Amino acid sequence: MFALILGVALAAGNPTDNSARAHFMACVKGSMDKASAAKIAPEGFAAFAKQACAGEMGSFRADLIAYDIKAGWTRKKAEPDADGQIGDALADWTDRYRDKDSVTASK
């Protein structure tokens, strides 16, 4: 749900082209299969995805910070906001991974 809201908010007002967001989300989504193959527990998925998608996450974070600064925020406020948005996105993907893992285990 959060990812949808984040996507709409960024698409509606973001002066960038959203490619950093798309690359980050695609990387995290791709990490689901890699984590599953490596038998990563759901509790470890966020750390796994952070490591696997470090470059994409850094670009996305930089875009979020630049957007907030352009909107008049200070860097001091923009950095924790970006970290929170990334954390929320990873939590959402962790829930999806947990759900996928429980469906796979029940088959």
GIGI-V45907 format. One record per run of one state. SS is the DSSP state (a for helix, b for strand, c for the rest). FROM is the first residue (numbers start at 1). TO is the last residue. Records with the same first field share a line. If there is no record, write none. Layout:
# GIGI-V45907
SS = FROM-TO + FROM-TO
This chain:
# GIGI-V45907
c = 1-1 + 14-18 + 38-41 + 53-53 + 71-74 + 107-107
a = 2-13 + 19-37 + 42-52 + 54-70 + 75-106
